[in-house]
Amino acid sequence: MVTLNDARRVIAAAEKKAAEIGQPMNVAVVDVGGNLVAHVRMDGAWIGSIDISINKAYTSRAFDIATKDLAKHSQSGGQFFGIHASNGGRIMIFAGGIPLKRDGKVVGAIGVSGGSGEQDHAVAEAGAAAF
């Protein structure tokens, strides 16, 4: 289970990392069912990234994989090519989504959007580490 307090702690750690790198971000946390628990749009973060951050978290939980890793397998010729068109178009196949695990079991995910893929992933890692 991912509580609201868990989500706030994850988001706070992600916000801290985003501030350190100077890139405002959207940060979303979902529960085991892929349902949104909390979302923050930092001052100056792109409004177009709100939906992307939420969907990165959903994607990471739906497939229990970092979106960065899913991206590798979803390119032309890959085993998951075309996956981005599934689930009503909610699947994000670029970096920034990471599963949240408790006792080795995926119980939710974080999704981050607003910078480069590398920045999004780094901020998501910082948030996940706080879980």
N, C-alpha and C positions, 0 to 999 in steps of 0.2 A: 504494500500500500504506500502511496505517496501522499502525505498529508500536505495541507496548506503551509504549515511551518517548514516541512521539507522543501517544498517548492520555493518558498521565500529565501531559504538558506542557499539553495542552488542558484537562484537568480542573483542574489547579492554577490556571490563569488564570481559569477559570470560578468556582472556589471563592473566589478572591481578590475577584472582582466581587460574588459573593453576600454575602461578609462585609462588603464596603464598603456595600452597601445594607441590610444587617441582615436578610437573608432566607435561612435555610438551605434548601438545594436538593439534589435528586437530579440527578446529572450522568452521562450515558451517552455512550460513543463507540463507533460501529460502523465496520466496515471496508467495503470496496467491495461485498461481498456482503450487507451489512446485518447481519452477525454481530457480536455484542457483543465488543468488545475489552476494555473496562473500564467500571466503574460505581462511583460513590461516592455514599453517602448521608451528607450532612453531619449532624452532631449536631443533633437537633431537627427534621430534615426529615420531612415526612409519609411514612409507609410506603406509603400509597396512591399516592404519586407515583413510587415505584420503577418500576413497570410502565409508567407513563405516560412517564417520561423515556426508557426503553429504546425504547418504541414511537414516540416522537417522532423519535428518531434513525433508527430503521428507516424511518419514513415519509419523512423528508427524503432518505434515500439511495434508497429505492425509486422515488421520483419526481423526484429531483434538484431539489428545490425547498424553500425555507424553508416550514415548516408554516404560518407566518403568512400567506404568499402563497397557499398551497393553500386556506386557510380562506376567503379572499375568493371563490374560484371554486367552493366546495362548498356555498354557501348555496342555498336554494330558488330555482330558476330558473337557477342557474349551470351551467356546462358540466360540472362534476364533482359535481353534487348526488348524494348517496348513496354517494360514494366511501368514506366512513367505515365502511360495512358490508362493504367488500371485504377481502381478505387475512385472513380469519378474525377480523375486528374489530380488527386491529392498527393501523389507520390513524387517526392523531390529526390532527384538523383545527383545532388552535388553536396559538398561538405557542409557540416554544421549541425547534424543530428547525431546524438549519441544515446544509447540505452542507459538507463539507470538500473543498477543491480544492487540487490540486498541478499546476502548469503548465497551469492552465485546465481541468483534467479532475477530475470528482468522483471521489474515492477513498474517501469515508466520510462520516460525519455526526456531529454532536453533538446530543443531546437533553437538555433541561433542564426540570424540573418542580418546583414547590413554592411558587410565588408567583403573582402575577397574570400574565396573558399578557405584559404589557409587561415585567415583571421577568424572566420566563423568557427572553424574547427577548434582553434586554440581557445577561444572563449567558451565553447561548449565543453571542452576538456576541463577547463577550470571549474565550470559549474558542476560537472559530473563528479569531479574529485571531492567537492564539498558535500556530496550526497552521503 
